[in-house]
């Protein structure tokens, strides 16, 4: 046998062995619709540019013609679905509450708090924290949110006087939502000068941006999955862990500041705050300091970043539609600023429809992840146990087969009686089932209050077409170039 023939036979055997190994790895998922161009042991090549991920996922559904597809990252399967029946089967169940393995990238930051934990720990923490969102507690927060909303408007007024250029709303709403959250949920009034406090808040929000961006960047770059390699051999990893220290320090300061305040004030004027519930549990030895850090990290991130994103997208949608803006202003203008109170929020029915429609088109958390403990079978399609499954809200909530005129901004669709009759799992900006968003009523209240003051004071004009936006889904749904909005002061006669 010649050397050339031996080489050919050897290569053929190696290829056959590798193919058999790959076949055995993928066998449990081979029945699932799988887009072409998967490379053995490498999988599908996800775009490294995060602004192209949404188009990439849309293409997989289009190319297969299916509502559930299986893609591969190395030898790891990821099922991506827009099948409402699958959404309902999984999300309403108390059995399927484990988050996907992709959330492991958040554990260095958030630990295993309410967002990531499962099993007994999740049930215990959920039960512990639910009282913080009772209606009476929300009502007691109205004045705090309202005051911060007015301060936010003053900030916008100053900016528009100094510079008539459009304002980037993702960035400016972060300060409002973070300040509001610190006082209403954490009871924090830092003993710092205003400039030093602003620097601390700015530093924290920057850290959160870095930490959230890292999740998607690492997800599509398997060579960064190892924390050891990421931390020690990449510039991004070194920056990530630097910002993690800054975020940890900020959160620890929040906790220490509240402990000091409670020691000074005693229990006489104590409100039932989110952080106070955790500190009470700590006194009863139901949670340790690490557990408090996990939950405060989680709520600070989710409570300010998702709300700021929701505000920015709502303002963008309103700023692109003069008809909708006119109707919402008419409703808001029927309520005097002096008489605006908690009960007034129930009168803002069209405003609520506007918010809901904005959340349909731009859900702040655009993907829900689960890892099922058992096989799940829907529409004769079986997803094997322990498969990471991504429920893609951003695609599903814009699906023409589910929503008529899906791409259009039509708040009236939430007025129609047909909405109340539709499957609730076709609209999931706050998720659904046992793991729904614990703070959704707080978020809706904050959105209504800030839009009330914004529309009272300004006419809004979005300067970008949606086709111009470089949208991405780095945990939170944003646009890389921001959302640029002109805030034009209303004349006195308009009010």
N, C-alpha and C positions, 0 to 999 in steps of 0.2 A: 504494500500500500504506500503510495507516494505521500510525501510530506504535505502537499497541497490538499490531498484527499482527506488525510487525517485532520487537518485544520478545519476543513468544511464539515466533516462529521462531528468534530468537537463543538464547533459553533452551533450546529443544528441541535445537538443534544442539550447544550446550555439554553438555547432559545426555547426548546420544548419543555425543559424543566421549569424555566421561568414562566412560561405560558400556563403550565399546569398549576404552579403556585398561585399565579394571578387569578386563574379560573376558580380555584378553591376559595381564595379570599373573597371574590366578588359573587360567588354562587348564590348566597342567600338573597341578593338584591338584583339578580339578573332579570327577574320577571318585571321589574319596575322600568317605566320609560326612562331611557338614558340618552342624553344628547350625544351626538357623534363627537369625534375628535378627542376622545379620552385616550390618554397614553398610559399603558400599563406601568404601575408603581409611581407614576407621576400624577395621573388623573387629568382633570380638566384644567386648562390654564386660565385662571382668573386674571382679569386686568389688574395691574398694580396701581393704576390711576383710580382712586376711589370714586371719582365722578363718573366713571364708566361702568361701575358695578351694577347699577339699576338697569342700564341698557343690556348688559350681559345676561342678567337674570331674565329679563323680558324675552330675550332672544331664545333662551332655552325652552320657554313655554311655546313660543311661536314655532320653533323648529320641530318640536315633538308633537305639537297639536294637543298636548295633554295638560291637565290642571295640577298634576303632581309629577315631578321629575326627580331623578336621583343623579346627583353630580358627585364627583370624586376629588378629594384633595389628598394626594398620595394614595394611601390604602384606606382612607377614611371616607365612608359614604355620608353624604348630606342630602336628605330629602327636602325639597322645597315645594311648597304647596300653596295653591289658591283655591282649593276645593272646600267650599263652605261646609259640606257634610263632614269632612275630616276635621275642620275647625271645631264644629259643634261636638263631635264625638270625643275629642281630646280635651278641649278647654273646659267643658262643663263637668268633666269627671273629677272626682276627688282622688282618683287613682293615678292619673297622669299629671303629677305636679312637679316632677323633676325638670329643672332647667337643662338646656343643652350644654354639651361640653365646651362649646365656644365661650360660655361664661367663665370658664377657668381663667381666661385672660383678665377678668375683672377681680379675681380673688385676691391678688396681691394688693389691690386697692381697697375693695369693699368688704373683703373677708367673706364670710358666709352669713350675711345679714338677710333681711326679709326678701330682698330681690333674688338671691341666689340659693338660699338654704332650701331644704326639702324635709320630708318626713316629720318626725316629732319636733325638731327644732323649729321648723317653719310654722307648724301649727301653734306651738307655744308662743312664739314671737308675734304671730298674727293676732292671737287672742289678747296678748298683752297690750298691743299698740292700737287696737281698734277703738277703744274709748277716746283716744286723742282726736278722733274725727266725728264725734257725736255732734248732732245739730247744735246743741247749746254751746259747745266749744267753738264751732264754726261761727256762730252768731257773735260770740265774744271777740272774735278776730276781725269783725267787719271794720271797726273804727281804725284798727292798726293798718289793715290793707288800704282803706280809703285814704288815710293820711299819707302813706307812702306813695299811693297813686298820684296824689296832688303834688308831692315833691317831685315825682317823675315828670309831671307836666311842666313844672317850673324849670326843670333841667332842660327839657325840650325847648321851652320858650327862650332860654338863655342861648342855647345852641343856634336856634333859627335867627336870633338877632345878630349873633356874631358872624354866622356864616349861612348864607341862603342855600347852600348846596344840600342835596339829599342826605338823609341820615341813615347810617347802617343800623338796622333795627335788631339784629341778633345780638350785637354787642351791647347796645344801650339798654336793652330790656334785662340783661343779666343782672346789672346792679340793682334795678328795681325789685326783681323777683328774689334775689339773694337777701337784700335788706329786709324785705317783707317777711321772708322765712325765718331769718335770724330772730326777729322780735316775736313773731306770732307763734312759732313752734319751739324756739329755743330760749325765749325770754332774755335775749342778749342785748345789753346796752354797754358796749365796750368803753372802758375808762381810758380812751385814747383821744388824741386830738383828731379833728375831722380829716386832716390830710393824711395822718398816719393810718387811720381806719380805712380810708379809701384805698390807700396803697395795699393794705392787707387784703381787702376784698378783691382788688384787681389781680393781685398775685394768686389768690385762691382760684378765681375764675379762669385765669390763664392755665393754672395747673390742671384743672378739670378738662379744659380743651385738649391738652397734651395727653392726658390719661385716657380720654374717650377715643381720641383719634388712633391711639396705639392699638385698640382692639381690632379694628378692621385691617390696619396695616399688617399686624401679625397674622391675622386669619388667612390672608392671601399670600403670605410669605412663610412657607413651612420651615425654612431655615431659621426663623425667629421664634419658633414655638418653644424652644428650650429657654427657660428663664436665665440659666447660667450663661448661655451664649449671648442672649439678648442684653443682659446686664453688663457683661465684661468685654464683649467684642464688637459692639455697635455703638455709634454715636447717639442714635435715637434711644437705645436702651439706657445709656448712661443718663440722658436727659430725662427719660421716663422716671427712673428711680430718684433722680434729683427732685423732680416735681412731686413725686409721691411723698417724700420727706416734708416738703412744704405743705401739702394738703393735710398730712397727718398732724403736723404742728398746729395748723389752723383749727382743725377739729378738736384737738386736745385743749386748745385755748378756749374754744366755745364751751366745752364741758366744764373746765375749771372755772371759767367766768360765772357760769350758772350756779355752780356749787357755792362759790363765794357770795353771790347775790342772795341765795337762799339762806345761808348762814347769817347774813346781816338782817334780812327781812323776817326770818322765821316763817311760820305757816299761816299768819293772819291774813295776808293778801295773796295767798298762793292760788294761781289758776292751774287747771289741769292741762299742762303743756306736754307736748310730745317728749321733750327731754326730761321733764319732771317725772313722767311715768317710768322712764328708764331708771332714773336715780332712785325712785321709791323701790323699784324691783331690786336694785343693787343693795339697798338697805336690808331687804328681806332675803338677800342671798339667792335671788332667782336669776340673776345675771351678773357677770363679772365686768370689769372695766373694758376688756377686749370686746365683749358683746355690745357694750354701750357704744364703743368706737365704731363697730360694724354698722349698727343701726343709724347712728348719726351721720356717718359717711354716706350711707345709702340714701337717707331721706334728704340730706343736703344736696346731693347730686341730683336725684330724681325730682326733688321739689323745686329746685331753681332752674335747672337746665331744660327740663321738659316744658315748664311753664313759659320760660323766656322764648323758647322755640315756637310754642303755640301762639303767643302774643304776636311775634314777628310775622308768622304765616297768616294769621287772621288780618293783621294790618295790611299785609301785601295784597291779600285777596280783595279786601275792601277798597284799597287804593287803586285797583285795576277796574272797578265796576262802579261807575257814577250812579247808576240806578239803585244798586244795593246800598251804596253809601247814603243816598238821599233818604231811603226808607228807614235805615237805622238811625240817622240823625233826627228824623221826624219823631221816632219813638223816644229816643233819648231826650230830645228837647222838650217833650211833654212833662218831664220830671224836673223840678227845680233842683239846683245844686244844693241849696240849703236844706231842702226836704229829703234829700237822697239818704236812704237808710236800708237796712237789711231787707225790709218788706218790699222796698222798691224793686229789688232784683226779680221778684216774681212778675213784675209788669214788663220786663224786658224780654218779651216772648220772641220778637223777631231777631233781636240781638243774639239770643240763645241759638236760634236757627242758623244765623250767620256763623257763629262759633262752631256749631256742629258740622256745617258744610265745609268750613275751613279744615277741621280735623279729619273729615273724610278724605279730602284731597291731599292733605299734608299731615298725617298722623305723626306726632312727635317721636314716638317709638314705632318705627315702621315694620319691624320684624319681631315676631314672638317665637321663642325657641322652647322646645320640649325634647326630652329623651324619655321614650315610653319604656315602662318596665316589662310590658308584655307585647305580643304581636297585636297589631291593630289592622282590621280589615274593613275597608270602605269601598263601595262600588266595585267589588270583586278584585280589589287591589290590596295586597297584604304588605304592611310595613313591618319588618322584623323587629323584635324587641331590641332595646339598647341602640336604636338608630337616632341620631340627631335629626330633628325635624324642624324646619324653619317655616312658619306661617307668614307669608308675605302680604301684610296689610296694604302696603302702598300700591301693589298691583291689584289685589282683590277689590279694594275700595274704588278702583278706577275701571273696573271690568264692565264693559258694555252689556254683557249677558246678565249682569246683576243690577246695574244702575243705568237707567235710561239717561242718555246725554251725559255719560259718565265724566267726560273731560270738562264739562261746563260747570261754572260756579253758580249753583241755583239753590240758595237757602230755602226757597219755597218748598222744596221736596220734603223738608222736615215739618212743614205745616200740614201737608196732605195726610189724611187719615190712613192712606195706604202704607205710610212709613211704620206706623204702630203695628200694622198687621204683617210686616215682612219678618223674615227670619232674623232675630237679633244678632246672629253671628255673621251677618253681612256687614256689620258696622262695629268695629272694635278698637276705637282709638284709646280706650282705657282697658283693653283686654276684656276678659269675661270669665265667668265661673269662679271657683274658689280662689284663683290667683289674680282676680281683677285688681285694678289699681286702688289701693287703700285710700289715696288722697284725691280721688276724682272730683268729689264735691267741693273740696277746698280749691282745686284748680279751676273749676267752672266759676266759682264765686270770684276768684281773683281776676279771671279773664273778663267777666262782666263789669267789674268795678273799673278796671283800667280802660276798657273800651268806652265806658260811659264818659269818663273824663277826657279821653283822647278826642272823641267825636264832638264833645261839647266845645272843645277849644280849637280844634284844627280841622281843616279839610285835608284829606290824605291823598297823595298821588304817587303810585308806584311807578318808577322810571324804567323798569325792566320787563320785557316780555318773558313768559315762562320758558320759552325756547332758548333764551339767553342764559338762564340760570344753570350753574354747574352743581346740580343737586347730588348729595351723597347721603349715606345712611351709616355714619360712624357712631353706632348706638343711637344717637339722636339725629333726626332728619333735619339737615341744614343745606345751605348752598355755599359753595366755596368762596364765591365773590361777595357773599352777603346779600341782604335785601335792602335796596336803596329806596327810601321813602321821602318825598317832600312833605313837610308839615307846614301848611299855610294857615296862618292865624285867621280865625273867623272874625268877621266884622260884628260889632255890637248888635246891629239890626237883625242879624241872623238868629240871635238867641231870643 
